[in-house]
Amino acid sequence: MDDTWLSRQLLEMESLSAIYCEEGDLRVDEEALEALGAAAKDVEASLSRLPALSLSVRVFTDDAVAAGSVRLAAVLPHGYPTTAAPMVWLEPEVEAGGVSGQKRLRFSKVHQ
């Protein structure tokens, strides 16, 4: 089982949890995280049945156009970060200055 990506995702989540430790700053799909953690301990686990991990991080801005906070949301597909790119988008938390909707960002290169 090539689970390099899985162990790297779990390490990344551990790092994000340490960085974004204030209540509500980091939101994670806890069921998916538990399933990934269990699979990392089970060498016979079928990785194809695991859910993709989704998360969001609150980012504060003092930009005059978008004062308040937004969420950087992401889905980490199987293979991320070694062979697959994340799906990432911004979600405004506060409607300010006419800001609404979502802006999707695409990553075309996977960094190893």
N, C-alpha and C positions, 0 to 999 in steps of 0.2 A: 504494500500500500504506500503510494507516494503522498504523504500527508505534510510535506514541507509547507505548503500554503496554509494548511490548517493550523499548524503550530505558530506560524507567523501571524495569522489573524488573531489568535488568542493572545499572543504577546502584545500585539497592537492594542487590543481592547483593554488589557491590563494597564498599559501605558496611558491610554486615554482616560481611564477611570482615575488614575493618579493625578493627571493634569486637570481634569474637569471634575473636581471633587465636591463642588457646591451643589446643593439639592436642585435638581431640575436642569442642570447644565448639560448633562449627558443622558440621553435616552437610548436604551438598547432593547432589542427584542430578546427578552430574558429566556424565553423558551428555546429560541434558536441558539443562544449562547450556551445554555445548558446542554443541548443536544451536541453541539460542536465540542464542548469540553469532554463529554462522555465518549464521543467517538475518538478523540485524541488519546484516550486511555485504553481503547479497545482496538487492538491490531486487526481484528477480524471484521470491524465495522464496515458497512457499505457506505462509502462517502457519497455515492450518487443519490441516496435517499435523504441526505441532510438538507435542511432549509438553508437558504442564503441568509446571511446576517445583515440586519438593517439597524441603523443607528442614526442619531442626530446630535449635533452639538450646538449649543446656544452661543452666538457670537454677538457681542455688543458693538455698536458703532456710534460715533458722535458726528457722523456726516450730516450736514444740514439738510440734505435731501431725504435721508432715510434714518433719522434719529430713532433710537430704540434698539431693538434686537432682532436678529434673524436667526434661523436655524440652518445650519449646513447639514443636509440629510444625505445619507449614502446607503447603498446596498452593496455588500461585498460578495460577489458571486464566487462559486467554487473556483479555485485556482488563483484568486487574488491573494497575495500580491505578486506571485511568481509568474503566472501565465494569463491572467485575466485582469482587465481594468475595472475599477469601481464605477458605479452609476451614481452621480453626485448632482444635487440641485439645492437651490436656496429656497427657503420658505419664510416669508416675513411673519414675524410674531406680532408686530404692532403696525397698524395701518397709519402711516405718517407721510405727509407731503404727497399724497396720491399714489404711494407705492402699493401695489397689489399684485397678486398672482405669483407664479413661480418662475425662476430662471434656471434652466437646466444647463449643466456644464458637462462637456464630454472630454474624456481622457483617452487619447488614441495610443499613447505609449505606456507600456507597463514598465515600471522601474524595478529592477532586481537588485 
